[in-house]
Amino acid sequence: MNEKKLSFPKNKIKVLLLEKIDTIAKSIFKKEGYEIETFDTSLNEKELSKKIKNISILGIRSKTIITKKVLQSANKLLSIGAYCIGTNQINLKECQKKGVIVFNAPYSNTRSVVEIVIAQIIILMRNIIIKSNQMHKGIWKKDSINSYEIRNKTLGIIGYGNIGSQLSIIAESLGLKVIYYDILDKLSIGNAKRYDSMKKLLKECDILSIHVDGREKNTNLIGDKEINLMKKGAILINYSRGNIVNINSLKRNLKNNKLLGAAIDVFPTEPLNNKEKFKSELIGLSNVILSPHIGGSTKEAQKNIGSFVPQKIIEYINSGNSSNSVNFPNLSLPEQKEAHRFIHIHKNEPGIMLKINKILSDFNINIVGQYLKTKESIGYVITDINNEYNKQVIQSLRKIHGTIRLRVLY
């Protein structure tokens, strides 16, 4: 899209990328003409509040927390890109109030997470982690104790979204029986069987793999009560969020051999960078595989994410297209042709559309196309008009009660 269709010059758009986001993201933004600053680590609330004041686009992963205080300092912020699946680290409601659109990458690392979960299932079921640790100590102990094929075992999946459903497909192809539970009525794939009770699923699975988001109500979703329902000798895998499994409960049930083993990639408290020391009650347990939140950390996944998120943000800035956004009404817009485009973000209140059109009528402006969608507390109106118009119309639109932000694309 050429320069004349932008509401302000591209070199005035400042991008801040944190947490070592793949370099492809930087190259895409640079090609667009944006000014870019990068950090390999996350920033705390105080640091980010100071840094974000002149930022138009913010890119983060899972460690950076976007609080109300941070957003209060972000008066130039147009968009946040979450270069991951989850967005629980972002105050989405406050972003809505400020007219800040949020994009994530819900599909880009699915394959990477599924592959590592399958690998951990096999390693745990074959007791490889304990055997490997013994070998490193010079102990040769060849036996088949606690070593099982995965074929004909039952895999229970909690959360049948993008990752859970793809795990289901590959697991079934390896001979696992798949059962799943989701709070939504998700259509099963292949021979996977949907359970309407998590309690029933827990009782029947040999392997439990969790793939839910980190919303507050999912905190300690799996604790003593839930693990007690599981079979003795089952294994547990958590590649979702660190607050989902109660770590103390998990530790007790690993030490008393209720669970054969566990693979944990996410933790209630994680280091902010690679220099901080990792601390966990699970350290030292021989039947636990610990990994540093790397479920989606493959070269392929990070490149996919690094490419997908910037493209969505650039589409939004250049055209107003909000498709695939997390917190905005999703609008897929036609190409802007020989028209100016008014982008009006407002509180979701009755009568605002009427006020917008009255102002346009009062200024004798011809509407070429108009698109409206609402979501929760905000409304999103796109109006394409003829190129010639009284510039006072912009001030009038901004004065409408409930207006959050108005942008004009030329």
LINKA-V599954 format. One record per pair of residues at least 12 apart in sequence whose ideal C-beta (glycine too) atoms are under 8 Angstrom apart, sorted by the first residue. I is the first residue (numbers start at 1). J is the second residue. Records with the same first field share a line. If there is no record, write none. Layout:
I: J  J
This chain:
1: 318  319  336
4: 410
5: 318  336  409  410
6: 317  318  409  410
7: 407  408  409  410
10: 32  33  34
11: 33  34  35
12: 35  56
13: 33  34  35  56  57  78  317
14: 34  35  36  37  54  55  56  57  76
15: 29  34  35  36  37  55  56  57  58  59
16: 36  37  38  39  51  52  55  57  58  59
17: 29  36  37  38  39  59
18: 38  39  41  42  43  58  59  60  61  64
19: 39  40  41  42  60  61  62  63  64  83
20: 40  41  61
21: 38  59  61  83  302  305  306
22: 83  302  303  305  306
23: 306
24: 303  306  307
25: 59  81  83  306  307  309  310
26: 38
28: 306  307  310  311  314
29: 57  310  314
32: 314
34: 56  57
40: 273
41: 63  272  273
42: 60  61  63  64  65  272  273
43: 64
44: 272
45: 65  67  69  70
48: 64  66  70
49: 69  70  72  73
50: 73
52: 70  73  74  77
53: 73  74  75  76
54: 76
55: 74  76  77
56: 76  77  78  79
57: 77  78  79  80  81  313  317
58: 74  77  79  80  81
59: 80  81  83  309  310
60: 80  81  82  83  89  90
61: 82  83  84
62: 84  86  89  293
63: 89  270  272  273
64: 89
65: 89
66: 80  89  90  91  95
67: 91  94
68: 91  94
71: 91  94  95  98  100
74: 98  100
77: 98  100
78: 100  101  316  317
79: 100  101  102  103  313  316  317
80: 95  100  101  102  103
81: 102  103  104  309  310  312  313
82: 102  103  104  105  309  326
83: 104  105  302  305  306  309
84: 104  105  109  296  305
85: 104  105  106  109  162  163  296
86: 104  213  214  241
87: 102  104  326
88: 213  214  215  241
90: 102  326
92: 326  327
93: 327  376  377
95: 327
96: 327  328  376  377  378
97: 377  378  404
98: 404  405
99: 345  378  404  405
101: 316  322  325  327  328
102: 325  326  327  328
103: 309  312  313  316  324  325  326
104: 309  326
105: 304  305  308  309
106: 162  324
107: 162
108: 296  301  304  305  308
109: 295  296  298  301  302  304  305
110: 162  163  166
111: 166  300  301
112: 295  296  297  298  300  301
113: 163  167  239  295  296
114: 163  166  167  170
115: 170
116: 239  265  291  294  295
117: 167  209  237  239  263  295
118: 167  170  171  174
120: 237  263  289
121: 150  155  171  207  209  235  237  263
122: 150
123: 263  289
124: 235  237  260  261  262  263  287  289
125: 147  148  149  150  153  207  235
126: 147  148
127: 145  146  147  261
129: 261  286  287  288  289
130: 146  286  287
133: 286
146: 233  260
149: 175
150: 174  175  176  207
151: 174  175  176
152: 175  176  177
153: 176  177  206  207
154: 176  177  178  179  204  205  206  207
155: 167  168  171  176  177  178  179  205  206  207  209
156: 179  180  181  201  202  204  205  207  208  209
157: 178  179  180  181  192  209  210  211
158: 180  181  182  198  201  208  209  210  211  212  221
159: 180  181  182  210  211  212  213  240
160: 180  181  182  184  186  188  192  194  211
161: 182  186  211
163: 211  239
164: 180  182  209  211
165: 186  189
167: 209  211
168: 180  188  189  190  192
169: 189  190
172: 190  191  192
176: 207
177: 191
178: 190  191  192  193
179: 192  193  194  195  201  204  205
180: 192  193  194  195  201
181: 194  195  196  197  198  201
182: 194
198: 226
199: 229
202: 226  229  230
203: 229  230  231
204: 231
205: 230  231  234
206: 231  233  234  235
207: 234  235  237
208: 222  230  234  235  236  237
209: 237  239
210: 222  236  237  238  239  240  244  245
211: 239  240
212: 240  241  244
213: 240  241
214: 240  241  242  243  244
218: 241  243  244
219: 243  244
220: 243  244  245  246
221: 244  245
222: 236  238  244  245  246  249  250
223: 245  246  249
224: 246  249  252  253
227: 249  250  253  258  259
228: 253  258
230: 258  259
232: 257  258
233: 257  259  260
234: 259  260
235: 259  260  261  262  263
236: 250  259  261  262  263
237: 262  263  264
238: 262  263  264  265  266
239: 263  265  266  295
240: 266
241: 266
242: 266  267  268  269  270
243: 268
244: 266
245: 264
247: 267  268  280  281  282
248: 281
250: 262  264  282
251: 281  282  285
254: 282  285  287  288
255: 285
259: 287
260: 287
261: 287  288  289
262: 282  287  288  289
263: 288  289  291
264: 282  288  289  290  291
265: 291  292  293  294  295
266: 293  295
267: 280  293
270: 292  293
271: 292
278: 292
312: 324  325
318: 409
319: 333  335  336  341  409
320: 333  341  343  382  407  409
321: 333
322: 380
327: 375  376
328: 375  378  380
329: 373  374  375  378  379  380
330: 373  375
331: 371  373  380  382
333: 371  382
334: 369
336: 384  409
338: 387
339: 368  369  384  385  386  387
340: 384  385  386  387  389  408  409  410
341: 382  383  384  385  408  409
342: 381  382  383  384  385  394  397  406  407  408
343: 380  381  382  405  406  407  408  409
344: 356  380  381  382  383  397  400  403  405  406
345: 378  379  380  403  404  405  406
346: 378  379  381  400  402  403  404
347: 377  378  379  402  404
348: 374  375  376  377  378  379
349: 379  401  402
352: 379  381  400  402
353: 372  379  381
355: 400
356: 381  383  397  400
359: 393  396  397  400
360: 383  385  393
362: 396
363: 389  390  392  393  396
365: 385  386  389  390  393
366: 385  386
367: 383  384  385
368: 384  385  386
369: 382  383  384
370: 382  383  384
371: 383
378: 404
394: 406  408
